[in-house]
């Protein structure tokens, strides 16, 4: 049994629990004697006195419990050894052989890269006379051995039950093995333990990884199913019985949502046919009867909201009134009659309280003003404003005048503030009370107000300039429009003169125009529009339908004039009778393409 111990100089030692072996250790100095016979320096005991409390039967100190990470069954992998800490290995006695540790000054034995899921080790340097029983005796202390494949060339492969047992077996790499007490070369050897790549290990490792992947997928699937919202209940198929149940549910306000969802599903499935159309119409009518209820509920909720807003506004105004009273108390206490009787600490507290109360009051006041501003905006949105150019110019002029008046009032207020500041400075110079905190605070407040008024005045001036520029632009546009109107009038006069001058020369053409069924340009436009409309309707249209379309373009068009115009153009429009019995109807059709061939 292996046991790793740390000595006083922080060195790690490996002891053997001889209770797991049949060979007792009677002489504690046998290890050093055996290593001297092999020409090796005795490690772990050279230069150290034999401890008096050493128990030969246990092979360890009596005060240490025999618990070690190398004990089989614990499944504990030895902790990694720091590179700067020297490892001291001791002699290991087995039933048929003895293992001697390697020289600590030599570099550690090299190993290959560990394959995934490695449970098999390669053991080389075995004695020629070594048997499988001796190999089992040495390596079964590392863990349960599944299989041993021994070769005739002094090496073997050992497969363990678990992966951590391979790390224990690698600890024995570099040890010298001697069978019994023989010094024959065939009975000695130097063990070399390394990782081995076995197909069985790789197969088991892949199976384990696949199993872990399956478990992970199953866990994710269960988590997704847990987080997925529950699916809606299945909707029953349509039948007369279910239809009657849904119709009763539609009349109930509490079951309306469920019933209307069922109705929607039935309609989307295509359950409506000629036999069930009446039932579906009655259910749709029942659903429509809830519209008024929903509108009333919305109105009630809006009323409650308005009442709550009004209550909130009233409560907020009451709070503001109380804040004003508290601030007035602070201001009255800050006057000289009462202020001189307070101590310095009391004055400081009163000033701090006054400042906090003013800040809270201003916040609540801004909130109340915001509510009122929103109400005014809502009221202004409800009003219908005209958007003509004349009104826009009037509004811009009125805004410019209002801004001018506001600019003048702000200037006057600014002059008044300046006069107040100068008066306060004069009073302060006369009274010689520069240390009065109240006066200093008033001066600061007045200066801040003055700065704010100046900034506001600058903004108003900029707004005034912008409005003036807009007015100039509107005036320029107006002048341009007037010029365009004058040009149009001149063109009209020129055209009228040309028409009068060409009346004599165009006399034959005028005769042909008078003889044509189209008497004016307006009638020509109407013929073109009606032809386009009837060309889109190849089966014809009634005179009422045609006139309804024309009334969208011009309300002054008369139905009788249109019918008379279409009657004069027999090669362009044709009237036909369609329908049977009570459904007889006169329809006009476009026949211009046929009439073109006849004319």
Helices and strands as residue ranges (DSSP letters): E 2-6, E 12-16, G 18-20, H 30-37, E 54-55, E 60-61, E 87-88, E 92-93, E 97-100, E 120-124, H 132-139, E 145-150, E 155-160, H 164-170, E 176-179, G 185-187, E 188-190, E 192-195, H 199-227, H 240-251, H 256-269, H 277-288, H 290-333, H 336-339, H 344-382, H 389-431, H 437-501, H 507-515, H 521-536, H 543-553, H 559-568, E 573-578, G 581-583, E 585-590, H 592-598
